[in-house]
Amino acid sequence: MALLAVILAIGALSFRPVAPRDEVVDSFDLGALWSLVVVGAVFVAFALLLKPLGLALTCFVVLFLAGIGSRLLPPLEAFITAAILSASAVVLFVLLLDLQIRTWPW
C-alpha cells in the first residue's frame, strides 16, 4: 500500500501543464500540491484523533478538513457534508454493524 501511495503521489505532482497547444505555461499548480497535503493530513488526523475524540467527532473533523482541501466545496457545504457523513458513519459502524468503537469522548 505504501508503494501505491508513493506512485499516486508522484502522479499527482505531474509537472505537465494543461494548456492549449499554442500557449506555454511554466507555472506549477500549487492547488494540486495543497490537496495532496490535506489528504495526507486527513489520514494522520484520523489516526491521532480517533481514540481521544471518538468516532463521531473524528469523522466530522476529518471530513471537514478534507472538504476544506477541495476546491469544489465551499466551507458551509463542507460543514454540512461532514455532519451528514459523520452521522452516517456512526449509524453504520456503531448501530448497524455493532462494532465496539468509542463513539463520543465522554
N, CA, C and O atoms as a GROMACS GRO file, in nm:
protein
  424
    1MET      N    1   0.082  -0.119   0.000
    1MET     CA    2   0.000   0.000   0.000
    1MET      C    3   0.086   0.125   0.000
    1MET      O    4   0.051   0.224  -0.063
    2ALA      N    5   0.198   0.119   0.070
    2ALA     CA    6   0.286   0.236   0.074
    2ALA      C    7   0.342   0.265  -0.064
    2ALA      O    8   0.354   0.381  -0.104
    3LEU      N    9   0.376   0.161  -0.138
    3LEU     CA   10   0.426   0.179  -0.273
    3LEU      C   11   0.320   0.242  -0.363
    3LEU      O   12   0.349   0.329  -0.444
    4LEU      N   13   0.197   0.196  -0.349
    4LEU     CA   14   0.087   0.252  -0.426
    4LEU      C   15   0.067   0.400  -0.390
    4LEU      O   16   0.040   0.481  -0.479
    5ALA      N   17   0.079   0.434  -0.263
    5ALA     CA   18   0.064   0.573  -0.221
    5ALA      C   19   0.174   0.660  -0.281
    5ALA      O   20   0.148   0.773  -0.322
    6VAL      N   21   0.295   0.609  -0.286
    6VAL     CA   22   0.406   0.685  -0.345
    6VAL      C   23   0.383   0.704  -0.495
    6VAL      O   24   0.407   0.813  -0.547
    7ILE      N   25   0.338   0.601  -0.563
    7ILE     CA   26   0.310   0.612  -0.706
    7ILE      C   27   0.200   0.713  -0.733
    7ILE      O   28   0.212   0.794  -0.825
    8LEU      N   29   0.095   0.711  -0.654
    8LEU     CA   30  -0.014   0.807  -0.671
    8LEU      C   31   0.033   0.949  -0.640
    8LEU      O   32  -0.008   1.043  -0.708
    9ALA      N   33   0.116   0.965  -0.539
    9ALA     CA   34   0.166   1.098  -0.504
    9ALA      C   35   0.253   1.154  -0.616
    9ALA      O   36   0.243   1.272  -0.649
   10ILE      N   37   0.338   1.070  -0.674
   10ILE     CA   38   0.422   1.117  -0.784
   10ILE      C   39   0.337   1.152  -0.905
   10ILE      O   40   0.364   1.251  -0.974
   11GLY      N   41   0.234   1.073  -0.930
   11GLY     CA   42   0.144   1.104  -1.041
   11GLY      C   43   0.066   1.232  -1.019
   11GLY      O   44   0.035   1.303  -1.115
   12ALA      N   45   0.032   1.263  -0.895
   12ALA     CA   46  -0.042   1.385  -0.864
   12ALA      C   47   0.044   1.509  -0.879
   12ALA      O   48  -0.007   1.618  -0.904
   13LEU      N   49   0.174   1.493  -0.865
   13LEU     CA   50   0.265   1.606  -0.877
   13LEU      C   51   0.321   1.619  -1.018
   13LEU      O   52   0.435   1.660  -1.038
   14SER      N   53   0.241   1.586  -1.115
   14SER     CA   54   0.282   1.595  -1.254
   14SER      C   55   0.315   1.740  -1.289
   14SER      O   56   0.239   1.831  -1.256
   15PHE      N   57   0.426   1.760  -1.355
   15PHE     CA   58   0.467   1.894  -1.392
   15PHE      C   59   0.421   1.930  -1.533
   15PHE      O   60   0.459   2.035  -1.586
   16ARG      N   61   0.341   1.845  -1.595
   16ARG     CA   62   0.291   1.874  -1.728
   16ARG      C   63   0.171   1.966  -1.717
   16ARG      O   64   0.067   1.924  -1.665
   17PRO      N   65   0.181   2.089  -1.763
   17PRO     CA   66   0.067   2.180  -1.754
   17PRO      C   67  -0.040   2.145  -1.855
   17PRO      O   68  -0.011   2.093  -1.963
   18VAL      N   69  -0.163   2.173  -1.820
   18VAL     CA   70  -0.275   2.152  -1.911
   18VAL      C   71  -0.308   2.287  -1.972
   18VAL      O   72  -0.362   2.375  -1.905
   19ALA      N   73  -0.276   2.303  -2.099
   19ALA     CA   74  -0.297   2.430  -2.167
   19ALA      C   75  -0.315   2.402  -2.317
   19ALA      O   76  -0.277   2.297  -2.366
   20PRO      N   77  -0.372   2.496  -2.385
   20PRO     CA   78  -0.381   2.481  -2.531
   20PRO      C   79  -0.240   2.470  -2.592
   20PRO      O   80  -0.142   2.512  -2.531
   21ARG      N   81  -0.233   2.413  -2.712
   21ARG     CA   82  -0.104   2.385  -2.774
   21ARG      C   83  -0.022   2.512  -2.799
   21ARG      O   84   0.101   2.507  -2.792
   22ASP      N   85  -0.086   2.623  -2.829
   22ASP     CA   86  -0.010   2.744  -2.862
   22ASP      C   87   0.027   2.827  -2.739
   22ASP      O   88   0.102   2.924  -2.751
   23GLU      N   89  -0.024   2.791  -2.624
   23GLU     CA   90   0.005   2.866  -2.502
   23GLU      C   91   0.106   2.789  -2.417
   23GLU      O   92   0.090   2.670  -2.391
   24VAL      N   93   0.210   2.857  -2.373
   24VAL     CA   94   0.312   2.795  -2.291
   24VAL      C   95   0.286   2.831  -2.144
   24VAL      O   96   0.268   2.948  -2.110
   25VAL      N   97   0.285   2.729  -2.060
   25VAL     CA   98   0.264   2.750  -1.917
   25VAL      C   99   0.384   2.696  -1.843
   25VAL      O  100   0.419   2.579  -1.856
   26ASP      N  101   0.448   2.781  -1.764
   26ASP     CA  102   0.567   2.740  -1.691
   26ASP      C  103   0.544   2.736  -1.540
   26ASP      O  104   0.640   2.722  -1.464
   27SER      N  105   0.421   2.749  -1.496
   27SER     CA  106   0.396   2.753  -1.352
   27SER      C  107   0.354   2.615  -1.301
   27SER      O  108   0.304   2.532  -1.377
   28PHE      N  109   0.374   2.595  -1.174
   28PHE     CA  110   0.336   2.471  -1.107
   28PHE      C  111   0.204   2.495  -1.035
   28PHE      O  112   0.186   2.598  -0.970
   29ASP      N  113   0.112   2.401  -1.045
   29ASP     CA  114  -0.019   2.416  -0.982
   29ASP      C  115  -0.008   2.385  -0.832
   29ASP      O  116  -0.002   2.269  -0.792
   30LEU      N  117  -0.006   2.489  -0.752
   30LEU     CA  118   0.004   2.472  -0.608
   30LEU      C  119  -0.124   2.416  -0.548
   30LEU      O  120  -0.121   2.359  -0.439
   31GLY      N  121  -0.236   2.430  -0.617
   31GLY     CA  122  -0.362   2.374  -0.569
   31GLY      C  123  -0.357   2.223  -0.561
   31GLY      O  124  -0.412   2.163  -0.469
   32ALA      N  125  -0.291   2.160  -0.658
   32ALA     CA  126  -0.277   2.014  -0.657
   32ALA      C  127  -0.190   1.971  -0.540
   32ALA      O  128  -0.218   1.870  -0.475
   33LEU      N  129  -0.084   2.045  -0.513
   33LEU     CA  130   0.002   2.012  -0.400
   33LEU      C  131  -0.071   2.032  -0.268
   33LEU      O  132  -0.057   1.952  -0.176
   34TRP      N  133  -0.150   2.140  -0.258
   34TRP     CA  134  -0.228   2.166  -0.137
   34TRP      C  135  -0.326   2.053  -0.111
   34TRP      O  136  -0.339   2.007   0.002
   35SER      N  137  -0.395   2.007  -0.213
   35SER     CA  138  -0.490   1.896  -0.198
   35SER      C  139  -0.420   1.769  -0.152
   35SER      O  140  -0.472   1.695  -0.069
   36LEU      N  141  -0.302   1.744  -0.206
   36LEU     CA  142  -0.225   1.626  -0.168
   36LEU      C  143  -0.182   1.634  -0.021
   36LEU      O  144  -0.186   1.534   0.050
   37VAL      N  145  -0.141   1.751   0.023
   37VAL     CA  146  -0.101   1.770   0.163
   37VAL      C  147  -0.220   1.752   0.256
   37VAL      O  148  -0.208   1.691   0.362
   38VAL      N  149  -0.336   1.806   0.217
   38VAL     CA  150  -0.455   1.794   0.301
   38VAL      C  151  -0.499   1.649   0.312
   38VAL      O  152  -0.537   1.605   0.421
   39VAL      N  153  -0.495   1.575   0.204
   39VAL     CA  154  -0.534   1.434   0.209
   39VAL      C  155  -0.441   1.356   0.300
   39VAL      O  156  -0.487   1.272   0.378
   40GLY      N  157  -0.312   1.382   0.293
   40GLY     CA  158  -0.218   1.317   0.383
   40GLY      C  159  -0.243   1.355   0.528
   40GLY      O  160  -0.235   1.271   0.617
   41ALA      N  161  -0.272   1.482   0.552
   41ALA     CA  162  -0.301   1.529   0.687
   41ALA      C  163  -0.429   1.468   0.742
   41ALA      O  164  -0.441   1.445   0.862
   42VAL      N  165  -0.524   1.442   0.655
   42VAL     CA  166  -0.650   1.382   0.697
   42VAL      C  167  -0.627   1.241   0.750
   42VAL      O  168  -0.686   1.203   0.851
   43PHE      N  169  -0.543   1.164   0.684
   43PHE     CA  170  -0.513   1.029   0.732
   43PHE      C  171  -0.445   1.032   0.868
   43PHE      O  172  -0.478   0.954   0.957
   44VAL      N  173  -0.350   1.122   0.883
   44VAL     CA  174  -0.279   1.135   1.011
   44VAL      C  175  -0.375   1.184   1.119
   44VAL      O  176  -0.371   1.134   1.232
   45ALA      N  177  -0.460   1.280   1.085
   45ALA     CA  178  -0.556   1.333   1.183
   45ALA      C  179  -0.653   1.224   1.229
   45ALA      O  180  -0.686   1.217   1.347
   46PHE      N  181  -0.699   1.139   1.137
   46PHE     CA  182  -0.790   1.032   1.177
   46PHE      C  183  -0.722   0.937   1.275
   46PHE      O  184  -0.782   0.897   1.375
   47ALA      N  185  -0.598   0.902   1.247
   47ALA     CA  186  -0.527   0.810   1.335
   47ALA      C  187  -0.502   0.871   1.473
   47ALA      O  188  -0.511   0.801   1.574
   48LEU      N  189  -0.473   1.000   1.477
   48LEU     CA  190  -0.443   1.064   1.605
   48LEU      C  191  -0.567   1.101   1.686
   48LEU      O  192  -0.562   1.105   1.809
   49LEU      N  193  -0.678   1.127   1.619
   49LEU     CA  194  -0.797   1.177   1.689
   49LEU      C  195  -0.899   1.070   1.726
   49LEU      O  196  -0.987   1.096   1.808
   50LEU      N  197  -0.890   0.951   1.669
   50LEU     CA  198  -0.994   0.851   1.692
   50LEU      C  199  -1.006   0.812   1.838
   50LEU      O  200  -1.117   0.804   1.891
   51LYS      N  201  -0.896   0.788   1.903
   51LYS     CA  202  -0.902   0.744   2.042
   51LYS      C  203  -0.948   0.856   2.137
   51LYS      O  204  -1.036   0.831   2.219
   52PRO      N  205  -0.894   0.977   2.130
   52PRO     CA  206  -0.938   1.079   2.225
   52PRO      C  207  -1.076   1.139   2.195
   52PRO      O  208  -1.147   1.176   2.288
   53LEU      N  209  -1.115   1.151   2.068
   53LEU     CA  210  -1.241   1.217   2.035
   53LEU      C  211  -1.357   1.123   2.008
   53LEU      O  212  -1.472   1.165   2.016
   54GLY      N  213  -1.331   1.000   1.976
   54GLY     CA  214  -1.438   0.908   1.939
   54GLY      C  215  -1.469   0.917   1.790
   54GLY      O  216  -1.418   1.005   1.720
   55LEU      N  217  -1.552   0.826   1.744
   55LEU     CA  218  -1.580   0.814   1.601
   55LEU      C  219  -1.656   0.934   1.546
   55LEU      O  220  -1.622   0.983   1.438
   56ALA      N  221  -1.756   0.982   1.616
   56ALA     CA  222  -1.841   1.089   1.564
   56ALA      C  223  -1.763   1.218   1.540
   56ALA      O  224  -1.768   1.275   1.431
   57LEU      N  225  -1.691   1.264   1.641
   57LEU     CA  226  -1.617   1.389   1.627
   57LEU      C  227  -1.496   1.374   1.534
   57LEU      O  228  -1.463   1.467   1.461
   58THR      N  229  -1.432   1.258   1.538
   58THR     CA  230  -1.318   1.236   1.449
   58THR      C  231  -1.362   1.238   1.304
   58THR      O  232  -1.297   1.301   1.220
   59CYS      N  233  -1.470   1.168   1.273
   59CYS     CA  234  -1.520   1.169   1.135
   59CYS      C  235  -1.558   1.310   1.091
   59CYS      O  236  -1.531   1.349   0.977
   60PHE      N  237  -1.620   1.385   1.180
   60PHE     CA  238  -1.659   1.521   1.145
   60PHE      C  239  -1.536   1.607   1.114
   60PHE      O  240  -1.532   1.675   1.012
   61VAL      N  241  -1.437   1.603   1.202
   61VAL     CA  242  -1.317   1.685   1.182
   61VAL      C  243  -1.244   1.644   1.055
   61VAL      O  244  -1.203   1.730   0.977
   62VAL      N  245  -1.228   1.515   1.035
   62VAL     CA  246  -1.155   1.466   0.918
   62VAL      C  247  -1.228   1.500   0.788
   62VAL      O  248  -1.166   1.544   0.692
   63LEU      N  249  -1.358   1.480   0.787
   63LEU     CA  250  -1.434   1.510   0.665
   63LEU      C  251  -1.440   1.660   0.638
   63LEU      O  252  -1.440   1.702   0.523
   64PHE      N  253  -1.446   1.740   0.743
   64PHE     CA  254  -1.445   1.885   0.724
   64PHE      C  255  -1.310   1.930   0.670
   64PHE      O  256  -1.305   2.015   0.581
   65LEU      N  257  -1.201   1.874   0.722
   65LEU     CA  258  -1.068   1.909   0.669
   65LEU      C  259  -1.054   1.867   0.523
   65LEU      O  260  -0.997   1.941   0.443
   66ALA      N  261  -1.105   1.751   0.489
   66ALA     CA  262  -1.099   1.706   0.350
   66ALA      C  263  -1.183   1.797   0.260
   66ALA      O  264  -1.144   1.826   0.147
   67GLY      N  265  -1.297   1.842   0.311
   67GLY     CA  266  -1.380   1.934   0.233
   67GLY      C  267  -1.314   2.070   0.214
   67GLY      O  268  -1.329   2.132   0.109
   68ILE      N  269  -1.241   2.115   0.316
   68ILE     CA  270  -1.169   2.242   0.303
   68ILE      C  271  -1.055   2.229   0.202
   68ILE      O  272  -1.023   2.325   0.131
   69GLY      N  273  -0.995   2.112   0.195
   69GLY     CA  274  -0.887   2.089   0.099
   69GLY      C  275  -0.933   2.084  -0.045
   69GLY      O  276  -0.852   2.102  -0.136
   70SER      N  277  -1.061   2.062  -0.066
   70SER     CA  278  -1.114   2.056  -0.202
   70SER      C  279  -1.145   2.196  -0.252
   70SER      O  280  -1.187   2.284  -0.176
   71ARG      N  281  -1.123   2.216  -0.379
   71ARG     CA  282  -1.159   2.345  -0.439
   71ARG      C  283  -1.306   2.348  -0.480
   71ARG      O  284  -1.357   2.453  -0.520
   72LEU      N  285  -1.372   2.236  -0.471
   72LEU     CA  286  -1.510   2.227  -0.519
   72LEU      C  287  -1.614   2.258  -0.412
   72LEU      O  288  -1.728   2.293  -0.446
   73LEU      N  289  -1.578   2.246  -0.284
   73LEU     CA  290  -1.675   2.266  -0.176
   73LEU      C  291  -1.650   2.396  -0.102
   73LEU      O  292  -1.541   2.418  -0.051
   74PRO      N  293  -1.750   2.484  -0.096
   74PRO     CA  294  -1.740   2.599  -0.007
   74PRO      C  295  -1.744   2.552   0.138
   74PRO      O  296  -1.791   2.441   0.164
   75PRO      N  297  -1.696   2.632   0.233
   75PRO     CA  298  -1.690   2.588   0.374
   75PRO      C  299  -1.825   2.546   0.432
   75PRO      O  300  -1.830   2.450   0.510
   76LEU      N  301  -1.934   2.614   0.398
   76LEU     CA  302  -2.064   2.575   0.451
   76LEU      C  303  -2.105   2.437   0.400
   76LEU      O  304  -2.157   2.356   0.476
   77GLU      N  305  -2.083   2.411   0.273
   77GLU     CA  306  -2.116   2.279   0.217
   77GLU      C  307  -2.024   2.171   0.274
   77GLU      O  308  -2.068   2.058   0.293
   78ALA      N  309  -1.899   2.205   0.302
   78ALA     CA  310  -1.808   2.110   0.366
   78ALA      C  311  -1.857   2.077   0.506
   78ALA      O  312  -1.849   1.961   0.549
   79PHE      N  313  -1.907   2.176   0.578
   79PHE     CA  314  -1.961   2.156   0.713
   79PHE      C  315  -2.083   2.064   0.709
   79PHE      O  316  -2.093   1.970   0.788
   80ILE      N  317  -2.175   2.091   0.618
   80ILE     CA  318  -2.297   2.010   0.607
   80ILE      C  319  -2.263   1.868   0.564
   80ILE      O  320  -2.318   1.772   0.619
   81THR      N  321  -2.174   1.854   0.468
   81THR     CA  322  -2.133   1.722   0.422
   81THR      C  323  -2.066   1.642   0.533
   81THR      O  324  -2.092   1.523   0.550
   82ALA      N  325  -1.979   1.709   0.610
   82ALA     CA  326  -1.912   1.641   0.721
   82ALA      C  327  -2.012   1.596   0.827
   82ALA      O  328  -1.998   1.488   0.882
   83ALA      N  329  -2.111   1.679   0.855
   83ALA     CA  330  -2.212   1.642   0.956
   83ALA      C  331  -2.293   1.521   0.911
   83ALA      O  332  -2.316   1.429   0.989
   84ILE      N  333  -2.337   1.521   0.787
   84ILE     CA  334  -2.418   1.411   0.736
   84ILE      C  335  -2.338   1.281   0.728
   84ILE      O  336  -2.386   1.175   0.768
   85LEU      N  337  -2.216   1.289   0.676
   85LEU     CA  338  -2.135   1.168   0.662
   85LEU      C  339  -2.087   1.114   0.795
   85LEU      O  340  -2.076   0.992   0.812
   86SER      N  341  -2.058   1.201   0.891
   86SER     CA  342  -2.016   1.150   1.022
   86SER      C  343  -2.133   1.085   1.095
   86SER      O  344  -2.114   0.984   1.163
   87ALA      N  345  -2.253   1.140   1.081
   87ALA     CA  346  -2.371   1.075   1.139
   87ALA      C  347  -2.396   0.941   1.072
   87ALA      O  348  -2.433   0.844   1.138
   88SER      N  349  -2.375   0.935   0.942
   88SER     CA  350  -2.392   0.808   0.870
   88SER      C  351  -2.288   0.705   0.914
   88SER      O  352  -2.320   0.587   0.926
   89ALA      N  353  -2.165   0.749   0.940
   89ALA     CA  354  -2.061   0.656   0.986
   89ALA      C  355  -2.096   0.599   1.123
   89ALA      O  356  -2.074   0.481   1.148
   90VAL      N  357  -2.149   0.683   1.212
   90VAL     CA  358  -2.187   0.635   1.345
   90VAL      C  359  -2.301   0.535   1.334
   90VAL      O  360  -2.298   0.430   1.399
   91VAL      N  361  -2.400   0.566   1.253
   91VAL     CA  362  -2.513   0.473   1.236
   91VAL      C  363  -2.464   0.341   1.178
   91VAL      O  364  -2.503   0.234   1.225
   92LEU      N  365  -2.380   0.347   1.076
   92LEU     CA  366  -2.333   0.226   1.010
   92LEU      C  367  -2.246   0.141   1.102
   92LEU      O  368  -2.274   0.022   1.122
   93PHE      N  369  -2.142   0.200   1.158
   93PHE     CA  370  -2.044   0.120   1.231
   93PHE      C  371  -2.087   0.085   1.373
   93PHE      O  372  -2.059  -0.025   1.420
   94VAL      N  373  -2.155   0.175   1.441
   94VAL     CA  374  -2.190   0.151   1.581
   94VAL      C  375  -2.326   0.082   1.593
   94VAL      O  376  -2.340  -0.015   1.668
   95LEU      N  377  -2.425   0.132   1.522
   95LEU     CA  378  -2.560   0.077   1.538
   95LEU      C  379  -2.585  -0.046   1.451
   95LEU      O  380  -2.635  -0.147   1.500
   96LEU      N  381  -2.553  -0.038   1.324
   96LEU     CA  382  -2.585  -0.149   1.233
   96LEU      C  383  -2.485  -0.263   1.241
   96LEU      O  384  -2.524  -0.380   1.248
   97LEU      N  385  -2.355  -0.232   1.241
   97LEU     CA  386  -2.254  -0.337   1.245
   97LEU      C  387  -2.213  -0.375   1.387
   97LEU      O  388  -2.143  -0.474   1.407
   98ASP      N  389  -2.255  -0.297   1.484
   98ASP     CA  390  -2.230  -0.322   1.626
   98ASP      C  391  -2.080  -0.338   1.658
   98ASP      O  392  -2.041  -0.426   1.734
   99LEU      N  393  -1.999  -0.251   1.596
   99LEU     CA  394  -1.856  -0.252   1.626
   99LEU      C  395  -1.830  -0.181   1.758
   99LEU      O  396  -1.899  -0.085   1.792
  100GLN      N  397  -1.733  -0.229   1.831
  100GLN     CA  398  -1.700  -0.172   1.961
  100GLN      C  399  -1.604  -0.055   1.944
  100GLN      O  400  -1.486  -0.064   1.979
  101ILE      N  401  -1.654   0.054   1.890
  101ILE     CA  402  -1.576   0.175   1.870
  101ILE      C  403  -1.632   0.283   1.961
  101ILE      O  404  -1.753   0.299   1.973
  102ARG      N  405  -1.543   0.354   2.024
  102ARG     CA  406  -1.586   0.464   2.110
  102ARG      C  407  -1.651   0.572   2.024
  102ARG      O  408  -1.588   0.624   1.932
  103THR      N  409  -1.775   0.605   2.053
  103THR     CA  410  -1.850   0.698   1.970
  103THR      C  411  -1.824   0.844   2.010
  103THR      O  412  -1.805   0.930   1.924
  104TRP      N  413  -1.824   0.871   2.138
  104TRP     CA  414  -1.808   1.008   2.188
  104TRP      C  415  -1.692   1.010   2.288
  104TRP      O  416  -1.657   0.905   2.342
  105PRO      N  417  -1.633   1.126   2.312
  105PRO     CA  418  -1.519   1.133   2.404
  105PRO      C  419  -1.557   1.114   2.551
  105PRO      O  420  -1.469   1.090   2.634
  106TRP      N  421  -1.683   1.123   2.586
  106TRP     CA  422  -1.724   1.110   2.727
  106TRP      C  423  -1.776   0.972   2.756
  106TRP      O  424  -1.814   0.943   2.869
   0.00000   0.00000   0.00000
